[in-house]
Amino acid sequence: SPLDTVSLHLANRLSYNKHERDMILMRHEITVRWPDGRRELKGINMVHYGDPEGYTAMAKTVGYPCAIATKMVLDGEIQKKGMVLPFTQDIYRPMLKRLRNEGIRDTEKSIFL
């Protein structure tokens, strides 16, 4: 089919050569307004490289958080029902710690505006 032909062509053209790897670059900028009226700009950066002999950076940065969250649900660490976003400390703190154990780290800088 035409889709199979295009897929095969792209797979051959876009596959990594030996010793090549991918990279993930992510930046979030968050402005916080504190109760006392101060404003803070937080910059959170993550750079992660894939392993030429193993998983890509994309596979790690998508798969590991999903696997960690699944394990947290199965182990009863996450008790909430339905769609749960990782915006509370009881979810994101252990998740970030486990991601660091897997080699996925971020850096954070902030300035008060």
Buried (B, 14 or more C-beta within 10 A) or exposed (E): EEEEEEEEEEEEEEEEEEEEEBEBEEEEEEEEEEEEEEEEEEEBBBEBEBEEEEEBBEEBBEEBBEEBBEEBEEEEBBEEEEEBEBEEEEBEEBBBEBBEEBEBEBEEEEEEE
